[in-house]
Amino acid sequence: MNTSNYRWVIVAAGGVLGCVAVGGLFSLPVFLKPMAAATGWSVAGISSALTIAFLAMACTSMAWGTLSDRIGPRPVLLIGSILLALSLLLASLTSSLLAFQLLFGLIAGIATAAIFPPVMATVTGWFDTHRSLAVSLVSAGMGVAPMTMSPLAAWLVSSYDWRTAMQCIAAIVAAIMIPTSLLVGRPPSSAPGDAVASGPTAGPPEMTRSVALRSPQFMILLATNFFCCATHSGPIIHTVSYAVTCGIPLMAAVTIYSVEGLAGLGGRIAFGLLGDRFGAKRVLVLGLLAQAFGALAYVFVRDLAAFYAVAATFGFLYAGTMPLYAAIARDNFPQSIMGTVIGGTAMAGSLGMATGPLAGGLIYDSFASYTWLYVGSWLMGLGAVMMMLTFRPFPRTRPAEAARVPASA
């Protein structure tokens, strides 16, 4: 198979890896009640494993990305896949809540962080044309996890005890992710159809990893992604609870997530196509602005139909914006350090996601209302817009200029 076709195999493999990894980690909500009933552990104690996982992902994403730059994506993805399967297996065998939090939260979070940066960095290197669409398709694979792995986990836990069900999830993770990881190789020096081969290259030719990490462009990408994820974290986590406080039955309220998830798939594809057509930065700024007002719109809804409408819009917007960060990173930084750069944005995003559960809980406990959560999300969204508006791309450098730079640079 020639490289022009194989790059789409990389996209498919990345989508599968993301779907199974995210699905394995986020199967925990399905296990909450069966685990609490069987073990006597508190729901808060069990669910805190996800908070630990977010923090673990934030702390290790850049390290995994840098390692993939040095040794290639395949070994990093293999390590992450094996570690994730082992952590789920061992978590299913533990009899201690603390051990479960460490295995399912800390270790599984570290393992999941080994998937996203190497996959996204590799995909951006295989594409120049259709790059935004390619990373959006990988992100769409991650987005279908709640509609594939979560129902599978629900079926397993309804048929078996939670330990057996989690062991089945661990086996599925190993059976799918380990062989799929072998398909992901380093991008060629010139991706097929890559305009960079004859056009300008990303960033100054002398850019090193340390220069990139100190650059305003990198800092702005991190800050924007933090504010962006802080915008949608609270609404994602707390909207079902908010709907219940509005008098909507729990089973009906849960379907709001399904609407949001389905709309998000369309958003990822649409924003990818728009990013290729009009430029990733321009589309991201408009998407962030719309996302902010999408979060604020929740303040004004009370019935299920209105929740569906806002959830569909909000899901379309926040899911669509997320893959564009990888496209902007590749437009401005060399491929040789792409794992580090995307790992940094993943770190910032994980920290942003970690704010929502705690902030929403504190706001509701203080005011007996979620209104200020959505107002705060709106303000965070405007902050993301303002940060991205300050982003200035690096001057483009032609290959001939890059060739004149001494190797020691």
Rosetta blueprint (number, residue, H / E / L):
1 M L
2 N L
3 T H
4 S H
5 N H
6 Y H
7 R H
8 W H
9 V H
10 I H
11 V H
12 A H
13 A H
14 G H
15 G H
16 V H
17 L H
18 G H
19 C H
20 V H
21 A H
22 V H
23 G H
24 G H
25 L H
26 F L
27 S L
28 L H
29 P H
30 V H
31 F H
32 L H
33 K H
34 P H
35 M H
36 A H
37 A H
38 A H
39 T H
40 G L
41 W L
42 S L
43 V H
44 A H
45 G H
46 I H
47 S H
48 S H
49 A H
50 L H
51 T H
52 I H
53 A H
54 F H
55 L H
56 A H
57 M H
58 A H
59 C H
60 T H
61 S H
62 M H
63 A H
64 W H
65 G H
66 T H
67 L H
68 S H
69 D H
70 R H
71 I H
72 G L
73 P H
74 R H
75 P H
76 V H
77 L H
78 L H
79 I H
80 G H
81 S H
82 I H
83 L H
84 L H
85 A H
86 L H
87 S H
88 L H
89 L H
90 L H
91 A H
92 S H
93 L H
94 T L
95 S L
96 S L
97 L H
98 L H
99 A H
100 F H
101 Q H
102 L H
103 L H
104 F H
105 G H
106 L H
107 I H
108 A H
109 G H
110 I H
111 A H
112 T H
113 A H
114 A L
115 I L
116 F H
117 P H
118 P H
119 V H
120 M H
121 A H
122 T H
123 V H
124 T H
125 G H
126 W H
127 F L
128 D L
129 T L
130 H L
131 R H
132 S H
133 L H
134 A H
135 V H
136 S H
137 L H
138 V H
139 S H
140 A H
141 G H
142 M H
143 G H
144 V L
145 A H
146 P H
147 M H
148 T H
149 M H
150 S H
151 P H
152 L H
153 A H
154 A H
155 W H
156 L H
157 V H
158 S H
159 S H
160 Y L
161 D L
162 W H
163 R H
164 T H
165 A H
166 M H
167 Q H
168 C H
169 I H
170 A H
171 A H
172 I H
173 V H
174 A H
175 A H
176 I H
177 M H
178 I H
179 P H
180 T H
181 S H
182 L L
183 L L
184 V L
185 G L
186 R L
187 P L
188 P L
189 S L
190 S L
191 A L
192 P L
193 G L
194 D L
195 A H
196 V H
197 A H
198 S L
199 G L
200 P L
201 T E
202 A L
203 G L
204 P L
205 P L
206 E L
207 M L
208 T L
209 R H
210 S H
211 V H
212 A H
213 L H
214 R H
215 S L
216 P H
217 Q H
218 F H
219 M H
220 I H
221 L H
222 L H
223 A H
224 T H
225 N H
226 F H
227 F H
228 C H
229 C H
230 A H
231 T H
232 H H
233 S H
234 G H
235 P H
236 I H
237 I H
238 H H
239 T H
240 V H
241 S H
242 Y H
243 A H
244 V H
245 T H
246 C L
247 G L
248 I L
249 P L
250 L H
251 M H
252 A H
253 A H
254 V H
255 T H
256 I H
257 Y H
258 S H
259 V H
260 E H
261 G H
262 L H
263 A H
264 G H
265 L H
266 G H
267 G H
268 R H
269 I H
270 A H
271 F H
272 G H
273 L H
274 L H
275 G H
276 D H
277 R H
278 F H
279 G L
280 A H
281 K H
282 R H
283 V H
284 L H
285 V H
286 L H
287 G H
288 L H
289 L H
290 A H
291 Q H
292 A H
293 F H
294 G H
295 A H
296 L H
297 A H
298 Y H
299 V H
300 F H
301 V L
302 R L
303 D L
304 L H
305 A H
306 A H
307 F H
308 Y H
309 A H
310 V H
311 A H
312 A H
313 T H
314 F H
315 G H
316 F H
317 L H
318 Y H
319 A H
320 G H
321 T H
322 M L
323 P L
324 L H
325 Y H
326 A H
327 A H
328 I H
329 A H
330 R H
331 D H
332 N H
333 F L
334 P L
335 Q H
336 S H
337 I H
338 M H
339 G H
340 T H
341 V H
342 I H
343 G H
344 G H
345 T H
346 A H
347 M H
348 A H
349 G H
350 S H
351 L H
352 G H
353 M H
354 A H
355 T H
356 G H
357 P H
358 L H
359 A H
360 G H
361 G H
362 L H
363 I H
364 Y H
365 D H
366 S H
367 F H
368 A L
369 S L
370 Y L
371 T H
372 W H
373 L H
374 Y H
375 V H
376 G H
377 S H
378 W H
379 L H
380 M H
381 G H
382 L H
383 G H
384 A H
385 V H
386 M H
387 M H
388 M H
389 L H
390 T L
391 F L
392 R L
393 P L
394 F L
395 P L
396 R L
397 T E
398 R L
399 P H
400 A H
401 E H
402 A H
403 A H
404 R L
405 V L
406 P L
407 A L
408 S L
409 A L
